[in-house]
Amino acid sequence: MTTNLSRGLPPMPKLDLTIEQDLKMRQITDALEKVDKEEIIFVALSLQRLNFVLTNNITQLLREWQPTQPITTEDQFKSGTS
């Protein structure tokens, strides 16, 4: 009896932006050219803090996440998936 290692794992992250997100990034880029240095520093530090908070939360979730039980290939055939 072998286990399927791909079951129970979180999906791979998506790195591509949507068309709408690409447009928004262009708008942000254009707007940043008109902003004072102090405001950019404030935004950059706020985003870095948010990044740390999100990273800490994801790390905690992954540390506490446990699959209920491994799925075997035999179980997959019984449920009709392969």
C-alpha positions in Angstrom: 0.0 0.0 0.0 1.6 3.3 -1.1 0.6 6.8 -0.2 0.0 9.6 -2.6 2.4 12.4 -1.6 0.6 15.0 -3.6 -2.7 14.6 -1.5 -3.0 16.7 1.6 -0.4 19.3 0.5 -1.3 22.9 0.0 -1.4 24.1 -3.6 1.6 25.8 -5.1 1.4 29.6 -4.9 0.3 31.6 -8.0 2.8 34.3 -9.0 1.1 35.7 -12.1 -1.0 38.8 -11.9 -4.4 39.2 -13.6 -4.9 41.8 -16.3 -6.7 44.0 -13.8 -3.8 43.7 -11.3 -1.3 44.5 -14.0 -3.3 47.6 -14.8 -3.4 48.6 -11.1 0.3 48.1 -10.8 0.8 50.5 -13.7 -1.5 53.1 -12.1 0.4 52.7 -8.8 3.8 53.1 -10.6 2.6 56.2 -12.4 1.3 57.7 -9.1 4.5 57.0 -7.2 6.4 59.2 -9.5 4.5 62.2 -8.1 4.7 61.3 -4.4 7.1 62.8 -1.8 10.0 60.6 -0.6 8.6 60.6 3.0 5.3 59.1 1.9 7.0 56.4 -0.1 9.1 55.5 2.9 6.0 55.3 5.1 4.2 53.0 2.6 7.3 50.8 2.1 7.7 50.4 5.9 3.9 49.7 6.3 4.0 47.1 3.5 7.1 45.4 5.1 5.4 45.2 8.5 2.3 43.7 6.8 4.6 41.2 5.0 6.1 40.1 8.4 2.6 39.7 10.0 1.3 37.6 7.0 4.5 35.5 7.0 4.1 34.9 10.8 0.5 33.9 10.4 1.2 31.5 7.4 4.1 30.0 9.4 1.8 29.4 12.4 -0.9 27.9 10.2 1.5 25.5 8.5 3.1 24.5 11.8 -0.3 23.6 13.3 -1.8 22.1 10.1 -1.9 18.4 10.0 -3.6 16.2 7.4 -6.2 14.0 9.0 -4.7 10.8 7.5 -2.7 9.9 4.4 -4.6 8.9 1.3 -3.5 5.6 -0.3 -3.8 4.7 -4.0 -6.2 2.0 -2.9 -8.5 4.6 -1.3 -8.4 6.7 -4.5 -9.5 3.8 -6.6 -12.4 3.1 -4.2 -13.6 6.7 -4.5 -13.2 6.7 -8.3 -10.2 9.0 -8.6 -6.7 8.1 -9.8 
